[in-house]
Structure formats: structure tokens, C-alpha cells
Amino acid sequence: MAEQNAPLSIPLIKQAADAGDVEAIASFSEAGHAMGQGFAGLINIFNPEKIILGGPLSTAGDYLLPCIKENVSRHAMPEIGQHAKVLLSSFGTDAALMGAVAIVIDDVLANPMNVERR
């Protein structure tokens, strides 16, 4: 059970949603609605194959994805939106860390002479 006056966080709201809290579920639905509209705009502009939701929000994917996908299909141009997939990152809360590691590894492999040797 969470502390009475604990600050709100995604894990805390997810815990409440998992316990059946209607307000917590509604907050994820509202967030998913807004995210779906935003993703639809990105899809309309950039035409990506995939949008991958990572980080702390990916842990609430079961609550977010249905509303996100519904709003993407509603607001994205049909010819483009039907080809874009919205997925959850398999890295979960470590997505940003894994992305940073990938950038460093890519740079080292692209420029091995720039690595300082001791």
C-alpha cells in the first residue's frame, strides 16, 4: 500500500490502476488519448514505420496502448497511419540508458582512433 501523501508517480498510478482504481485507469486513458493525437501528428509529418514507447510509461502500456492506437487510427491520415505501428520498448524503464549506450558504442565503432588508450 502506498503512503497517504506520497507524490504521484507512474509506478504509483499503475499500482492503483492494477488494483482497479477507476481514477487511475481514467488518467491513463486520458494520457493515452493525448499521446495518440500527438503520435498521429508525428505520423502525418514523418511517416515512421514504428513509434516505440519506452521508459517509465512503457510499464503502463496495457492501459495506454489501446487508447493510443485508437487515437492514432482516428487522427492519422489513413494511407499513412495504417502502416505505422505503436509498440512498447522491450527495454522498459532502461530504454534511455540503452539508447545512450548504443550511441557511445556506435561512435566508438565509427571512430576507433578517437578512443584514448592508456
C-alpha positions as CSV (number, residue, x, y, z in Angstrom):
1,M,0.0,0.0,0.0
2,A,1.3,3.5,-0.9
3,E,1.9,6.2,1.6
4,Q,-1.1,8.6,2.1
5,N,0.7,11.8,0.9
6,A,3.3,10.2,-1.4
7,P,3.9,12.2,-4.6
8,L,2.3,10.8,-7.7
9,S,4.4,8.8,-10.0
10,I,3.8,6.4,-12.9
11,P,4.5,3.3,-10.8
12,L,2.2,4.5,-8.1
13,I,-0.7,5.3,-10.5
14,K,-0.1,1.9,-12.3
15,Q,-0.3,0.2,-8.9
16,A,-3.6,1.9,-8.3
17,A,-4.9,1.0,-11.8
18,D,-3.8,-2.6,-11.3
19,A,-5.9,-2.6,-8.1
20,G,-8.9,-1.4,-10.1
21,D,-8.9,2.3,-9.2
22,V,-11.2,4.0,-11.6
23,E,-9.5,7.4,-11.4
24,A,-6.0,5.9,-12.1
25,I,-7.4,3.9,-15.1
26,A,-9.1,7.1,-16.4
27,S,-5.8,9.1,-16.0
28,F,-4.0,6.6,-18.2
29,S,-6.9,6.7,-20.7
30,E,-6.7,10.5,-20.8
31,A,-2.9,10.4,-21.3
32,G,-3.2,7.7,-24.0
33,H,-5.8,9.9,-25.8
34,A,-3.4,12.9,-25.8
35,M,-0.4,10.7,-26.8
36,G,-2.4,9.2,-29.6
37,Q,-3.2,12.6,-31.0
38,G,0.4,13.7,-30.7
39,F,1.7,10.5,-32.3
40,A,-0.8,10.9,-35.1
41,G,0.6,14.3,-35.8
42,L,4.1,12.8,-35.9
43,I,3.0,10.0,-38.2
44,N,1.3,12.5,-40.6
45,I,4.6,14.6,-40.7
46,F,7.3,12.0,-40.6
47,N,5.6,8.8,-41.8
48,P,7.6,6.5,-39.5
49,E,7.2,2.7,-39.6
50,K,7.2,2.5,-35.8
51,I,6.8,4.6,-32.7
52,I,8.2,2.9,-29.7
53,L,7.1,3.9,-26.2
54,G,9.8,3.4,-23.7
55,G,10.9,4.5,-20.2
56,P,8.6,4.6,-17.3
57,L,5.4,5.0,-19.4
58,S,6.1,1.6,-21.1
59,T,5.3,-0.1,-17.8
60,A,1.7,1.2,-18.1
61,G,1.5,0.1,-21.7
62,D,-1.5,-2.2,-21.1
63,Y,-3.5,0.9,-20.1
64,L,-2.0,3.3,-22.6
65,L,-1.7,1.4,-25.9
66,P,-5.4,0.7,-26.6
67,C,-6.3,4.4,-26.4
68,I,-3.1,5.5,-28.2
69,K,-3.8,3.1,-31.1
70,E,-7.5,4.2,-31.2
71,N,-6.5,7.9,-31.5
72,V,-3.7,7.3,-34.0
73,S,-6.1,5.5,-36.3
74,R,-8.7,8.3,-35.7
75,H,-6.3,11.2,-36.3
76,A,-3.6,10.0,-38.6
77,M,-4.1,10.1,-42.4
78,P,-5.4,6.6,-43.3
79,E,-2.9,5.9,-46.0
80,I,0.0,6.6,-43.6
81,G,-1.5,5.7,-40.2
82,Q,-2.4,2.1,-41.1
83,H,1.3,1.3,-41.8
84,A,2.7,2.9,-38.6
85,K,2.9,0.6,-35.5
86,V,2.9,1.8,-31.9
87,L,4.9,-0.6,-29.8
88,L,6.3,-0.9,-26.3
89,S,10.0,-1.0,-25.9
90,S,11.4,-4.3,-24.7
91,F,13.9,-2.3,-22.6
92,G,11.1,-0.9,-20.4
93,T,12.4,1.7,-17.9
94,D,16.0,1.2,-19.2
95,A,15.2,2.4,-22.7
96,A,17.0,5.8,-22.4
97,L,20.1,4.1,-20.8
98,M,20.2,1.6,-23.6
99,G,19.9,4.3,-26.2
100,A,22.8,6.2,-24.6
101,V,24.9,3.1,-24.6
102,A,24.1,2.4,-28.3
103,I,25.2,6.0,-29.2
104,V,28.5,5.5,-27.4
105,I,29.2,2.1,-29.0
106,D,28.2,3.4,-32.4
107,D,30.7,6.3,-32.0
108,V,33.5,4.1,-30.8
109,L,33.0,1.7,-33.7
110,A,32.8,4.5,-36.2
111,N,35.8,6.3,-34.9
112,P,38.1,3.7,-33.1
113,M,41.1,6.0,-33.3
114,N,39.4,8.6,-31.1
115,V,39.3,6.2,-28.2
116,E,42.0,7.2,-25.7
117,R,44.4,4.3,-25.0
118,R,46.1,4.1,-21.6
